[in-house]
Amino acid sequence: MTYDQALEMTLTRNPELKAASYEQEAALRERKAAYGLRLPQASVTGTYVYMGDDMSVGMNDLKGPVGGILGSLPEGLLPPAVLQQAQALLAKDWAMKLQDRSFGTVAANITVPVYTGGKINAAKIKVENAAQKETQARNGLVSELTERYYGLALAMQVVEVRKQVLDGMRHHLSDAVALENNGIIAKGERLYAEVHTAEAEREYLKAQKTVETLKSALGSTLNSEESVAPASDMFILSDIEGADYFKQCALDRNPLLRQVSYAKRLATENMRLQRSEFAPQVALMGIASLYNYQVSSIMPKWAVGAGVSFKIFDGLHREYKFSAARWQIRQAEAVGEQAHNNMLTLIDKLYNEMVTYSQQLPSVDASYRFATEYLRIKDEAFKEGAAPSSDVVDARLNLAKIKIERLQAAYYYDLMLARLLEAAGISEAFSDYAKRSAAMPIRFEDESN
């Protein structure tokens, strides 16, 4: 499997990235919910009331003056029938019923928000922050994949080196046995070869176990149980941008720095929210009756209005909340400044380490050429009885050590490059760096004779 294929599988299957995507989706839903605060709120309410008495207006106090007026009228002024009716009215309870004691209503209510206290802006910032978390998770996975993919490539090539050492030691042991039988070398020389052949076999088996472990680790990153063998070579670039380029990329695109910036913006919105507690609270409302049961006809069918409330004193709760919000802004600014400095320092560190591994290559190649020739000379001398077995063993182990160092230099170069791109916020560019014309592939086959 090529690196690009492994990367595509990682970005589509890895559970960590899925979790970050779900978090972003949840933030989007919360943002849509916050936008709803700007829209009118409509509701329908139903009410039924049963009171102890009817609601009425009492006018019995007027019966006395009215009765006095009737009594002061000259006799015969009013017809007897009218006078009798007037007296009958005076005998009744003078009360006007305004509302029956039992009534119900169904009404529609509409409220229009005037100010939401910064909740909508805060929700928008949370969406942007969740997007940066997903980007951070994606970049982290690129670095993790690079570490495990090329780590497995390194381990598999180390196995080849160890196998080459083992084959060479076995051949050397065979020569030592033949020379001992011919009386050319002492028994100790042959025993020395046997010990180091056994040690070479242990190192070979150990390298194979390392491969199995790294295959499992890579499978975890790919979220796959299939056994994967890397098909892309490790590489070292002979030419790359300077550290300042990656620093500028980090300032523009690093998701962690952006999250710190969003934290400051959220703290600012929180301060505005706390400051709004000092302002009057204003609400607009409207109500319309949809259905009435025994409701007095004098009651209106609809109404609109506005309400204003203002807290004069609440035990200094608002003051302390506002003060805490201001300190949170200062905290976010301090954290942002420290994160900025740490990120630039990290880029310097990663860049210098990467360049160091690149600069090791010419020296390692020179040592490889010398070690190869030195082994050939010592092997020929041993066959002629002019060099001890220890010289051949040491020369072969030294050559293997140099081969592994060359492979490790490429591995750590690629790993530092991946982490550098992660710090710069451009992890997606790693594949492009591997395809550059300046990228020199490093593999075991290039070092074999």
HUCORRA-V24883 format. One line per field, one symbol per residue. ss: DSSP state (2 for helix, 1 for strand, 0 for the rest). burial: I if it has 16 or more other ideal C-beta (glycine too) atoms within 10 Angstrom, else O. A space follows every 10 residues. Layout:
BEGIN
ss = ???
burial = ???
END
This chain:
BEGIN
ss = 0022222222 2220222222 2222222222 2222222200 1111111111 0000111100 2222222222 2200000002 2222222222 2000111110 0111111111 1100000022 2222222222 2222222222 2222222222 2222222222 2222222222 2222222222 2000002222 2222222222 2222222222 2222222222 2200000000 0001111000 0022222222 2220222222 2222222222 2222220000 1111111111 1110000000 0111111110 0000002222 2222222222 2222222222 2222222222 2222222222 2222222222 2222222222 2220000022 2222222222 2222222222 2222222222 2222002222 2222000011 110222200
burial = IOIOOIIOII OOOIOOIOOI IOIIOOIOOI IOOIOOOOOO OOOOOOOOOO OOOOOOOOOO OOOOOOOOOO OOOOOOOOOO OOOOOIOOOO OOOOOOOOIO OOIOIOIOOO OOIOOIIIII IIIIIIIIII IIIIIIIIII IIIIIIIIII IIIIIIIIII IIIIIIOIIO OIIOIIOOII OOOOIOOOII OIIOOIIOOI IOIIOOIOOI IOOIIOIIIO IIOOOOOIOI OIIIIIIOOI OOIOOIIOII OOIIIIIIII IIIIIIIIII IOIIIIOOOO OOOOOOIOOO OOOOIOOOOO OOOOOOOOOO OOOOOOOIOO IIOOIOOIIO OIOOOIOOII OOIIOIIOOI IOIIIOIIOI IOOIOOIIOO IIOIIOOIIO OIIOOOIIIO IIIOIIIOII OIIIOIIIII IIIIIIIIII IIIIIIIOOI OOIIOOOOII OIIIOOIOO
END
